[in-house]
Amino acid sequence: MIPRPLHDVFGVPALLLPTAVAAAAVLLAALLLARRSARRRDALVSPSLAARLGLPAHGVSWPAAALAALAVLGTGLALSRPRWGAETESARRMGTDVVLILDTSGSMRATDVSPARFVLARQAASSLVERLGGDRIALVACEGEAQVLVPLTLDLAAVGLFLDALEPGVGTKPGTSLAAGLAAAEELFPAGASGSKQCVFVSDGEDLEGGVEEALEAARKEGMVVHTVFVGSPAGSGAPVPEVDVAGRATGYKTDEKGAPVLSRPNPGLLRQVAARTGGSYSVISPGRTDLFGVAREIDRAARKPLSQELLTSRPERFQIPLGVAVACVGLLLLGGAPGRLRPLPSRRGGAAALLAGLLLAATAAPAQQPPAAPPAAPG
């Protein structure tokens, strides 16, 4: 598990260990090469004769090896997206934070509603995102565990892209846990944002993991309002669950140990309970009726109010520094080579210099990541 402080300083801290290993591997390779070269020299001439002839102790340039290791280290650190310092901007924001939770369990492949439960759910979620301009939206996929796909953002186009690509079974733990989805939403909301914590949960209501009561109590204490959207046939007879291969092609239906078809039984009653306990609305979508006008209207009523003046703080990315070090090291290797080993021909020096200049220009011209633009100020 990566320590929290590393997440604060690096955007991709998982690359730090591979970077350190790669840099160490370069130095280790140089050491092994030096030993091999020394053994070959000793096999050909005696140490005293080698000293009189001025032969090097080994055929490895340690400065060149150090430059290569620094180049690897700088490249890895740049890819890890280091960030420090703080940039703040004052803004008065109108709107609310909305966490959109989409059930992506296998049961959402069921076709008891045409063309499939998940297709209708995705259409409904997309229509809602289009109507929530000005709000921050997060996207969570919920199966046996919840997975945050998009944190709270004003970039609704990014949310739409993830929605378009989303399919059932994206998680690593099969099953359905409404409690996990609610818990993930709770963690996404900023502390102290009471009154503007809105969730929209689109599901067939089938819950296999339990823990909903505890999750509802926690959501109520945090002031979360959960609007639920039911998709599926409420008849209660159950629907077979299609199975697909890695390419998304249907391969049959899910069966139990005895070979009998596994039936998914939607539970609209559970979704009604979730909405009632948290003060949210309950909606049903069906073929030809996937617009969530009512949900958008409820969110507008509850949250369209001026928010307090706040400071938006971000850490600008500083990848240019390690990238510049890496480019400089590569440039030194290209221009100078390893003493006694790799010396570029004079005709190649111009091309190497041009390459180095281009890399340095690209590295220094890349702008650091800026904090998100402040929303329009509220009138008055």
Secondary structure, DSSP 8 states (H G I E B T S, - for coil): ---HHHHHHBS-GGGHHHHHHHHHHHHHHHHHHHHHHHHHHHHHS-HHHHHHHT--S-S--HHHHHHHHHHHHHHHHHHT-BB-S-EEEEEEEES-EEEEEEE-SGGGG--SSSS-HHHHHHHHHHHHHHH-TTSEEEEEEESSSEEEEEEEES-HHHHHHHHHH--TT-SSS-S--HHHHHHHHHHHS-TT-TT-EEEEEEE----SS--HHHHHHHHHHTTEEEEEEEES-TTSS-EE-EEE-TTS-EEEE-B-TTS-B-EE---HHHHHHHHHHHT--EEEEBTTB---HHHHHHHHHHH-SEEEEEEEEE--B-THHHHHHHHHHHHHHHHH-STTT----HHHHHHHHHHHHHHHHHHHHS--------------
